[in-house]
Amino acid sequence: MGVMSFRDSMFLLAESREHPTHVGSLLLFDRPEDAGPDFLGDLHRRLVSSNEVAPTFARRAYRSLSTLGQWAWEPEKNLDIEYHVRLSALPRPGRIRELLELVSRLHGSLLDRHRPLWEFHLIEGVEGDRFAAYFKVHHAMMDGVTGIRHLQKTLSTDPEDLDTPPFWQVDPRSKKQPAAEVEERPEPGVLEWVGSTVSEGYRTVSSAVADTVRTTNSVLGVAPALANAVYDGLANRDTALPFEAPHSMFNVPITGARRFAAESWPLKRIQRVRERTSSTVNDVVLAMCSGALRRYMLELGELPDKPLVAALPVSLGTTGEGNQLGAILVTLATDEADAGVRLERIKASGKAAKANLDQRDPMAVAALSLAVAAPLPLGTVPGVSSVINPGFNLIISNVPGPKAPLYWEGAKLSGMYPLSVPLDGQALNMTVFSYADNMEFGLTGDRRSVPRLQKLLGYLEDALVELEAVADAADS
Amino acid sequence: MGVMSFRDSMFLLAESREHPTHVGSLLLFDRPEDAGPDFLGDLHRRLVSSNEVAPTFARRAYRSLSTLGQWAWEPEKNLDIEYHVRLSALPRPGRIRELLELVSRLHGSLLDRHRPLWEFHLIEGVEGDRFAAYFKVHHAMMDGVTGIRHLQKTLSTDPEDLDTPPFWQVDPRSKKQPAAEVEERPEPGVLEWVGSTVSEGYRTVSSAVADTVRTTNSVLGVAPALANAVYDGLANRDTALPFEAPHSMFNVPITGARRFAAESWPLKRIQRVRERTSSTVNDVVLAMCSGALRRYMLELGELPDKPLVAALPVSLGTTGEGNQLGAILVTLATDEADAGVRLERIKASGKAAKANLDQRDPMAVAALSLAVAAPLPLGTVPGVSSVINPGFNLIISNVPGPKAPLYWEGAKLSGMYPLSVPLDGQALNMTVFSYADNMEFGLTGDRRSVPRLQKLLGYLEDALVELEAVADAADS
């Protein structure tokens, strides 16, 4: 199957026990009404009854003398499906709290590099007659968005469809699922909020990344072609600074354990605020994150005087070489107490960043792709720890998902939450995913540096309530 | 708390993602008769309600410039008890099969080196009105036997005793638990079967180990004092070979995933065979292992022509520096089809090895301690992979445990099984633990190279039935 791309191999090279570089998704289902107590056990037995696995999920990473020490893929001949597809259960009372606890643990452990780099867990015992599934895949194999697209192959818009093969059996080149749809979606966190060109706004990031790429390149001694191109392209550029990210509690070295929190909000509530304040959905999402982060940091005595800066992955459209991903930097105005003023500042900052997207630049795109879209744990590479603050405090991704409700074996998918990769200097990641009538928030944090992460869920709700009050006032 | 010993730090230095060097114990309990459905959840809440932890369990491994790059211990100031003490559950139907599956997974993941190196898991949903606990601790902190002794502090011989503090809160220097009992028991797998001096029988091992120690020493660049002493002491010795271990399916490089199987056998059945065949309990245990391994390897087409050789850790008594641990090598006679003849050959081999324990030699003791008692994953050290067969095929440990039934919060301990550390070249470990009226077998294997490990449990039973037939024939 050949040698990996420089970028994909970076995920393996830079990974350590404290910095797993896999992404995940948590799916929450309502059990079908007629399901017996053994519904999930039976489903699991059926799933592991066949060792048939499509090539994408049957390849194994290896390196040896014959690959000149570079990481490459090879087919796994003795795939052990029971290792990859597992059945777990929640302790009583099986609340979302117990589910998040289990998923945090599953997300914190490393994948076995001797096998194809993915796991799929069925989880029984979720209260309210529900069950869950957690999918974990190494970033060297695919990014989070591609992972979710694979998951969707198992799902159907038809509750009566009881015959979908599990996603790992579906050949992406089969008629039903053209390869293009799955395979040529190379970047995670694609925000379809803006669609044009590269902005002044993220030159800052690019510059820091150029240094990082150069250092990483020489330290790791890996295939230098892309890295050098990126570096050369950026070395002689302006590095105008639109605003400077303060140091914060999230920009520290991290440990090996994770906390994950997730919740859904009705799209309707967010849209109502959007309409009455002339905002975008993304503005409202950012304002929710901002309000929640402000309160969380205030309580811990950790709110910086200067406002937090968020990096937002954006799609820059497609070129001959596939989708191009960039990022914009937006202030979160966390120094502002008034929710209405905060929303306006976020809107203005977002508009300015979008307006600046006027210069498409493949080098900057590649560098940003490395820094924002690709969760590379550069802090683990000796000599790179100085790049711990690349000009923003956290990444907030907004990923558009399926609009119609989905089903699996008659079970309705009630929620779908993304789990990301915390990094040294990026201890918290917020990813928002739209599904049917909801916005699904997934917060992945380092267990030590982001204590009581669950609290952020309550604060997100509080922030939305505040924004609803702003909307009501604007309306009256 | 100071720099670690060379030996303890080796467990950290040589550990990799494929070779975790922690040990474990699985405890199985009957729920108290009057226990409500929230018994275990309530117990868990009580256990995590206090952050009070004795110094042994509150120390963290670190190394830095101030320790000259050597591993050392320091107190953990922000211990997060909920991280260490966890509640899990089995999926339906909660058979021992599901329990072993979960424990295999828990045993396969790495401990977080940013925290004290232990975890304690309560597991609910075991069928037959039972629950389980799994304790995992890094070998750099303590060996398996010491771990089990710590666990016992939480247990009581009195079912009415509802007030035992969890073991991690017990200061080993407190009156109730004198330090000597727990802290000065340095080696795992102490078999009190023999009690005198070092044998010719394991010189072979020692020599291979001497090379290993020398190579490891230079490769890792670690504190060389002990290593050099061992090497110098052994370099000029005979290496008489009592018998040669064949290459087998167990003597291969291993992967990161584990399989664990465990079951109890009534001591009475084993003692009946012992009496009627003039054997020792250990002879019968070895003959059970031998019969099971023979059938398992035959079925896989992997039985070597020459018999397997087992290494048995033995206590060599105490010196001024604490317990001395050695090992003897015993044939398992797996080339022999007849169970009675196999037992006789094992008895003779064990007797000869014991008779040869005539030369106490501190250097050989230290070397063996490194090879047999200390599960060092030397195969992970570059350049040491050639030492994959150190003269034996697997380690079988027989550890004497408590004779009286034990209780925890009114719950009776019905089983107690040791989990060991598979290594490159040592893909299977069998440890036997005596508790009350049972012999508890714990088999820890590499998931890839030891497929269908659970089958060995059935074959152990078959082997005991065969031995019972031999005993009946001897009796009649």
Boltz contact constraints between the chains, C-beta under 6 A:
constraints:
  - contact:
      token1: [A, 17]
      token2: [B, 110]
      max_distance: 6.0
  - contact:
      token1: [A, 41]
      token2: [B, 92]
      max_distance: 6.0
  - contact:
      token1: [A, 87]
      token2: [B, 91]
      max_distance: 6.0
  - contact:
      token1: [A, 89]
      token2: [B, 89]
      max_distance: 6.0
  - contact:
      token1: [A, 89]
      token2: [B, 90]
      max_distance: 6.0
  - contact:
      token1: [A, 89]
      token2: [B, 91]
      max_distance: 6.0
  - contact:
      token1: [A, 90]
      token2: [B, 89]
      max_distance: 6.0
  - contact:
      token1: [A, 91]
      token2: [B, 87]
      max_distance: 6.0
  - contact:
      token1: [A, 91]
      token2: [B, 89]
      max_distance: 6.0
  - contact:
      token1: [A, 91]
      token2: [B, 124]
      max_distance: 6.0
  - contact:
      token1: [A, 92]
      token2: [B, 41]
      max_distance: 6.0
  - contact:
      token1: [A, 109]
      token2: [B, 109]
      max_distance: 6.0
  - contact:
      token1: [A, 110]
      token2: [B, 17]
      max_distance: 6.0
  - contact:
      token1: [A, 112]
      token2: [B, 256]
      max_distance: 6.0
  - contact:
      token1: [A, 112]
      token2: [B, 257]
      max_distance: 6.0
  - contact:
      token1: [A, 114]
      token2: [B, 255]
      max_distance: 6.0
  - contact:
      token1: [A, 124]
      token2: [B, 91]
      max_distance: 6.0
  - contact:
      token1: [A, 255]
      token2: [B, 114]
      max_distance: 6.0
  - contact:
      token1: [A, 256]
      token2: [B, 112]
      max_distance: 6.0
  - contact:
      token1: [A, 257]
      token2: [B, 112]
      max_distance: 6.0
